[in-house]
Amino acid sequence: MAMRTMKKWNQIPGENSWTMLKILGEFVEGFESLNEIGPCISVFGSARTKPENPYYQKAVEISSRLTDEGYGVITGGGPGIMEAGNKGASLKGGVSVGLNIDLPFEQGYNQYIDPDKNLSHRYFFVRKVMFVKYAQAFVVLPGGFGTLDEMFEVLTLIQTKKISKVPVILVGVEYWSGLKDWIINVMLKKENNINEVDLNLMPITDDVEEVIRIINEFYVEDKLGQLSPNF
């Protein structure tokens, strides 16, 4: 029998070390930029959502109300729902953070981000750390694979107690109900891959004031008082 041989990798000397330094640099820049921003809410959603879309308009309204309540808003910094989130905060003079990512399509930072809070990332995993570390809640509007990735990572971190429990609110009953039904009927009841209590981690609503109520009541009931980064 012929033996398989491993082809030697064509690596540039010191490449791994430089990669690690670039990753570390992104973490340092993010921490130094965001350490003093105060309590914020991360808003997730599609980059493809147009301003005339009702979900875009709802994201503006939610973010404006969050600003009224004293929260800043963190988004992915791009167009669509991200732009709407930053716009809602900016219209009320609130903290508006954008965590941009270098992509071959669709991404370019929006005009509603505070200039000193406009961060650019090469690595998705660094960006997600910033989303999670500095958020006291997560508002998830309709989106694609990226939105689902961010949402399920947050739910996993809460489920496994790697971060403090915080509200994760799905906005869009029509959009999210099918996913929630699948989680209940297949993931929970058929395959027993989660616990029933995990369903409480992801309430779904269309009501802007319900979003605000869930967040405010969570912090009143848990008597957290002084809010702080998640890890």
C-alpha positions in Angstrom: 0.0 0.0 0.0 1.3 3.4 -1.0 2.2 5.7 1.9 0.6 9.2 1.9 3.1 12.0 2.4 2.4 15.3 4.0 3.1 18.3 1.8 5.3 20.8 3.6 3.5 24.1 4.3 4.8 27.1 2.6 4.9 29.4 5.6 6.6 32.8 5.9 9.1 32.8 8.8 7.6 34.5 11.8 4.1 34.7 10.2 2.3 33.2 13.2 4.0 35.6 15.6 2.9 38.6 13.5 -0.6 37.2 13.3 -0.7 37.0 17.1 0.5 40.5 17.5 -2.1 41.8 15.1 -4.8 40.0 17.1 -3.5 41.4 20.3 -3.4 44.8 18.8 -7.1 44.6 17.9 -8.0 43.6 21.5 -5.9 46.4 23.0 -7.4 49.0 20.7 -10.9 47.7 21.4 -10.5 47.6 25.2 -8.9 51.0 25.4 -11.6 52.6 23.2 -14.6 51.0 24.9 -13.6 50.8 28.6 -15.2 54.1 29.5 -18.4 54.1 27.3 -20.8 53.1 30.1 -23.7 50.7 29.8 -24.6 49.8 26.2 -26.9 47.5 24.3 -25.7 45.5 21.3 -28.1 45.6 18.3 -27.8 42.8 15.7 -29.4 42.5 12.3 -29.0 42.3 8.6 -26.7 44.6 6.6 -29.1 44.3 3.7 -32.2 45.9 5.3 -33.2 49.1 3.5 -34.3 52.3 5.2 -37.9 51.8 3.9 -38.1 48.4 5.6 -40.3 48.3 8.8 -37.5 46.5 10.7 -35.0 49.3 9.9 -37.5 51.8 11.2 -38.1 49.7 14.3 -34.4 49.5 15.0 -34.2 53.3 14.8 -37.0 53.6 17.3 -35.7 50.9 19.7 -32.2 52.5 19.7 -33.7 56.0 20.3 -35.7 54.6 23.3 -32.6 52.9 24.6 -30.8 56.2 24.5 -33.7 57.8 26.4 -33.1 55.2 29.1 -29.4 56.0 29.4 -27.9 53.2 27.3 -25.5 53.5 24.5 -25.9 51.4 21.3 -23.3 49.1 19.8 -23.7 47.7 16.3 -21.5 46.1 13.6 -21.0 49.6 12.2 -22.2 48.8 8.7 -25.4 49.5 6.7 -28.9 48.1 7.2 -30.0 47.3 10.8 -26.6 48.3 12.0 -27.0 51.8 10.5 -30.5 52.0 11.9 -29.2 51.2 15.4 -26.5 53.9 15.2 -28.9 56.4 13.7 -31.4 55.9 16.6 -28.7 56.6 19.2 -27.2 59.5 17.2 -30.5 61.3 16.8 -30.9 61.4 20.6 -27.3 62.4 21.2 -26.5 59.0 22.8 -23.3 56.9 22.7 -23.1 55.3 19.2 -20.5 52.6 18.7 -19.6 50.8 15.5 -17.5 47.6 15.3 -16.6 47.4 11.7 -15.3 44.3 9.9 -13.2 44.1 6.7 -15.4 42.2 4.2 -15.2 41.8 0.4 -18.8 43.1 0.1 -21.5 45.1 1.8 -19.5 46.5 4.7 -18.6 50.2 5.0 -19.1 52.1 8.2 -22.2 54.2 8.5 -22.4 58.0 9.2 -24.1 57.7 12.5 -21.2 56.3 14.5 -19.3 58.5 17.0 -16.0 59.3 15.4 -14.0 58.2 18.5 -16.0 54.9 18.8 -15.6 53.7 15.2 -13.5 50.6 15.4 -12.3 48.5 12.5 -11.6 44.7 12.8 -9.9 42.1 10.7 -11.0 39.2 12.8 -14.6 38.2 13.5 -13.8 36.6 16.9 -12.2 39.8 18.2 -15.2 41.8 17.0 -17.6 39.4 18.8 -15.7 39.8 22.1 -16.3 43.5 21.8 -20.0 43.0 21.1 -20.3 40.8 24.2 -18.0 42.3 26.7 -19.5 45.8 26.7 -23.2 45.0 26.3 -25.8 44.8 29.1 -28.4 43.3 26.7 -28.7 42.2 23.1 -31.5 43.2 20.7 -31.7 40.9 17.7 -33.6 42.0 14.6 -34.0 39.9 11.4 -30.8 39.0 9.7 -28.8 36.3 8.0 -26.0 33.9 8.9 -24.0 36.6 10.6 -26.9 37.6 12.8 -27.6 34.0 13.8 -23.9 33.4 14.5 -23.8 36.4 16.9 -27.1 35.5 18.5 -26.3 31.8 19.1 -22.8 32.6 20.4 -24.3 35.0 23.0 -26.9 32.3 24.0 -24.2 29.7 24.3 -22.1 31.9 26.5 -25.0 32.6 28.8 -26.1 29.0 28.8 -22.6 27.8 29.8 -22.2 30.6 32.3 -19.1 32.1 30.5 -20.7 35.5 30.8 -23.3 37.0 33.1 -26.9 36.3 32.2 -28.3 39.3 30.3 -31.4 39.8 28.2 -31.4 38.6 24.6 -34.5 39.9 22.9 -35.6 38.8 19.4 -37.6 41.5 17.6 -39.8 40.2 14.8 -42.5 37.7 15.7 -43.2 36.6 12.2 -39.5 36.3 11.4 -38.3 34.4 14.5 -41.3 32.3 15.4 -40.5 29.5 13.0 -37.0 29.2 14.5 -38.4 29.2 18.0 -40.9 26.5 17.1 -38.1 24.3 15.6 -36.0 24.8 18.8 -39.0 23.7 20.9 -40.2 20.8 18.8 -37.0 19.4 17.5 -34.1 20.6 19.6 -35.9 20.3 22.9 -38.8 17.8 22.7 -37.5 15.4 20.0 -33.7 15.4 20.6 -33.5 16.7 24.2 -30.4 18.8 23.3 -31.3 21.7 25.5 -33.2 22.3 28.8 -36.6 23.8 28.8 -35.3 26.7 30.9 -33.1 27.7 28.0 -36.2 28.8 26.1 -36.5 31.7 28.6 -33.2 33.1 27.2 -34.8 34.4 24.0 -38.2 36.2 24.3 -39.7 37.4 21.0 -41.7 40.6 20.5 -42.7 43.3 18.0 -43.3 45.9 20.7 -40.6 48.5 21.2 -41.8 49.3 24.7 -41.7 45.6 25.6 -38.0 45.6 24.6 -37.4 48.5 27.0 -39.4 46.9 29.7 -37.6 43.5 29.6 -34.2 45.2 29.9 -35.2 47.7 32.6 -37.0 45.0 34.7 -34.1 42.6 34.4 -31.8 45.1 36.1 -34.3 46.3 38.7 -35.2 42.7 39.7 -31.6 41.5 39.7 -30.5 44.6 41.7 -27.3 44.8 39.7 -27.0 48.5 40.4 -23.7 49.3 38.9 -23.4 47.8 35.5 -20.0 46.5 34.3 -18.4 44.6 31.5 -19.5 40.9 31.1 -16.1 39.3 31.6 
